[in-house]
Amino acid sequence: MLSQIKDDKAKESGYIRLKAVRVQFTFAIPEDIMFQYKNSDFLTALYSLYEKTGYKKYKMSKFEEYSLYLDNKSFLSDGAIITFNDPDGKLLALKPDVTLSIAKNTSAGGKRSEKLYYTENVYRISDSSRQLKEIMQMGLEYIGEVDLYVLCEVIFLACMSLSEISESYTLDISHMGFVTGLLEGAGINEEKRRRILEAVSRKSSHEIEHICKKSGADAEYTEKIKSLCTLYGSFDTVLKKAKALVVNDKTADSLSELESIYNALSAFDNKFNLNLDFSVVNDMSYYNGIIFRGYIEGAASSVLSGGRYDNLMLRLGNNTGAIGFAINLDTVSMYAENDEEYDTDVLLLYSDSDSPAEVLSWVNSLVQSGTAVRAAKQNDGHIRCREVIEFEKRKNNG
């Protein structure tokens, strides 16, 4: 696991050095993030992993001009955008997404590439409560010429990121080129392709059949498109089934790319948990290649999502490639907290007669040794700890 990596270098002012419990290296974690998550070991490992593979920290403003998000509203997972006017009357927005800001402001293009990672808050409207929610995300973006190695590296980093969070993970991969290639081969127009993509994401075979019939697609193509809803499972098994659906160069090239990625990752000793799932689709106005979602056991929804978005770069006036992914740290944190066996390593019990300075000195010495400690006057029975220490007895015993 990545927790075996050693790195003694702290990064950037405004950060604090953290000696993570059960991790054999120190690394800089932003203060606001460290205090938000009780178990920051996996964050430490991910920061180190991304730095060691050439990605550099990206920091963005909380605000962007509203027009950026308005012009690319369908790229956002939630179309709602929270806006306000600055003192000069300019309409700004609380950032609902990080990728758009990176794509807009990148200096990559031509022969120049950028490798960036980030940890940022994004702001969205909750689907259920319709209230503002703040979501902590961590992710990375590669912008520049995307060759086969870059594709393999990003998928590799997505798998390694998930494995740091949980050993029980799955990365579901799809390819927009394969899906849109089928639709183009059937002669379905762009407007109806979008509707079919939505139906595929819902795995609604009946809806797909209805749209295909209205589009004049023949029965053979209709059945192939409907099969996208059920093309899910182990990578090698589904890849063989998908080859039977090839109808043009675009579908063939897409499967060839997927197979090359799988063969490259299969060469590793560690087994990556990869599945193919062609019901994983995104807006074809932005995504044009591989797309993927990551899941961990115990979490109700995906914790990682990403893909190739050359089409977005083109819409922003930059004819270059791009691929990346984001991790929803709030979802991960909920899983990690439920999975924790203990709230703290040591429960240190003190009394009114104990000197606060002496108790605090003990707490500090435990923290400095890498031990998590909670000082309290009594054990209320709800604090899960590895060990209970009574301060007075320990002090008397030296």
Beta strands, then each sheet from edge to edge (+ up, - down):
strand 1: 15-19
strand 2: 26-30
strand 3: 56-57
strand 4: 63-65
strand 5: 83-85
strand 6: 91-94
strand 7: 114-125
strand 8: 132-143
strand 9: 169-175
strand 10: 232-234
strand 11: 274-277
strand 12: 290-296
strand 13: 304-308
strand 14: 322-328
strand 15: 344-349
strand 16: 373-376
strand 17: 385-390
sheet 1: 1+ 2-
sheet 2: 3+ 7+ 8- 14+ 13- 12+ 9- 11- 10+
sheet 3: 4+ 6- 5+
sheet 4: 16+ 15+ 17+
end
